[in-house]
Amino acid sequence: MMSKDNELKPIEMMKSEDIHRRRINLTRTLPRQNAYTLALDGEFSSVAFNEERAPLNKGKWRESVFEKKSDALMDLEIGTGNGTFFAYQAGKHPERLLVGMELKYKPLIQSIRRAVKQGSKNTAICRYHAFNVDLLFEKAELNDIYIHFPDPWVAPRKPKNRTVNAELLKVMYDLQRPGSKIYFKTDSREYYDWSLEQIPMTPYKLEASTTDLHQSEWAASNFLTAFEKIFMRQNIPINMMILSKE
Ligand SMILES: C[S@@+](CC[C@H](N)C(=O)[O-])C[C@H]1O[C@@H](n2cnc3c(N)ncnc32)[C@H](O)[C@@H]1O
């Protein structure tokens, strides 16, 4: 069960700072379980957390989930998809911890399975909505945040649903430690331009930006995610920005 502090309030009781909240269904109440929901609460339950168990780790991910000290570096990837970056990053940086966040069961399990199978001990994943990220982490609990190809909400056009928005960025800023970064990539120029306009409304510094990542100085060090490969095959230029908290 969720602790009282982390419980989602009814919409009419929400304060203005809570209004970004999104509700998602509970795995426990699904009419039918499948191999992925069973794996979430079974085989992978020590490193994969459903929407009720995940917030119980708030403020203690390092110590409780990873058995590490409070100064360990711990990053978050929002929307892991099938987890190719998730596993790559975990393998490349065994000295850092990586928490994934994913709404859908299949990619969630694919991600954690990929990481566990390669022997990574530094990953955990949770089924959660990005807009509720502050119910999962305390202020200054996170280091870097990766947001790769989030749903652009251009058709239908619903900018309020975009993850890289000023309100949520301000929330994420508080959750990060000084010196941390947000890495954001999108195939959608519309989303990218819209997000660029959001940055001055937040405390973040725009450290780097490009509308053609694969032709830029960052191309050599860039990891191609599963969606990025699809966009690449379609010759769609990739937009990227790095935000920093000083
Ligand atoms: C377009 S895919 C990109 C996946 C991966 N990052 C990549 O680059 O291949 C977006 C992913 O974000 C997940 N997602 C969408 N909205 C989300 C939200 N609000 N919170 C967490 N994950 C979300 C989707 O389920 C999907 O797996």
The ligand as an SDF file (V2000), in Angstrom:
LIG
                    3D

 27 29  0  0  0  0  0  0  0  0999 V2000
    8.6670    6.6330  -27.8690 C   0  0  0  0  0  0  0  0  0  0  0  0
    9.0860    5.5440  -26.5790 S   0  0  0  0  0  0  0  0  0  0  0  0
   10.8620    5.8030  -26.3910 C   0  0  0  0  0  0  0  0  0  0  0  0
   11.5210    4.6500  -25.6980 C   0  0  0  0  0  0  0  0  0  0  0  0
   13.0420    4.7560  -25.5140 C   0  0  0  0  0  0  0  0  0  0  0  0
   13.3980    5.8560  -24.6320 N   0  0  0  0  0  0  0  0  0  0  0  0
   13.7580    4.8770  -26.8240 C   0  0  0  0  0  0  0  0  0  0  0  0
   14.3260    5.9470  -27.0860 O   0  0  0  0  0  0  0  0  0  0  0  0
   13.7730    3.9050  -27.5850 O   0  0  0  0  0  0  0  0  0  0  0  0
    8.4240    6.3610  -25.1460 C   0  0  0  0  0  0  0  0  0  0  0  0
    8.3250    5.4490  -23.9360 C   0  0  0  0  0  0  0  0  0  0  0  0
    7.9180    6.2310  -22.8130 O   0  0  0  0  0  0  0  0  0  0  0  0
    6.9030    5.5430  -22.0890 C   0  0  0  0  0  0  0  0  0  0  0  0
    6.0760    6.5820  -21.4680 N   0  0  0  0  0  0  0  0  0  0  0  0
    5.1590    7.3690  -22.1060 C   0  0  0  0  0  0  0  0  0  0  0  0
    4.6200    8.2320  -21.2430 N   0  0  0  0  0  0  0  0  0  0  0  0
    5.2180    8.0060  -20.0370 C   0  0  0  0  0  0  0  0  0  0  0  0
    5.0610    8.5930  -18.7610 C   0  0  0  0  0  0  0  0  0  0  0  0
    4.2030    9.5720  -18.5680 N   0  0  0  0  0  0  0  0  0  0  0  0
    5.8110    8.1160  -17.7440 N   0  0  0  0  0  0  0  0  0  0  0  0
    6.6860    7.1050  -17.9550 C   0  0  0  0  0  0  0  0  0  0  0  0
    6.8760    6.5090  -19.1570 N   0  0  0  0  0  0  0  0  0  0  0  0
    6.1440    6.9520  -20.1830 C   0  0  0  0  0  0  0  0  0  0  0  0
    6.1730    4.7240  -23.1350 C   0  0  0  0  0  0  0  0  0  0  0  0
    5.5130    3.6120  -22.5640 O   0  0  0  0  0  0  0  0  0  0  0  0
    7.2900    4.3230  -24.0830 C   0  0  0  0  0  0  0  0  0  0  0  0
    7.8850    3.0970  -23.7180 O   0  0  0  0  0  0  0  0  0  0  0  0
  1  2  1  0
  2  3  1  0
  2 10  1  0
  3  4  1  0
  4  5  1  0
  5  6  1  0
  5  7  1  0
  7  8  2  0
  7  9  1  0
 10 11  1  0
 11 12  1  0
 11 26  1  0
 12 13  1  0
 13 14  1  0
 13 24  1  0
 14 15  1  0
 14 23  1  0
 15 16  2  0
 16 17  1  0
 17 18  1  0
 17 23  2  0
 18 19  1  0
 18 20  2  0
 20 21  1  0
 21 22  2  0
 22 23  1  0
 24 25  1  0
 24 26  1  0
 26 27  1  0
M  CHG  2   2   1   9  -1
M  END
$$$$
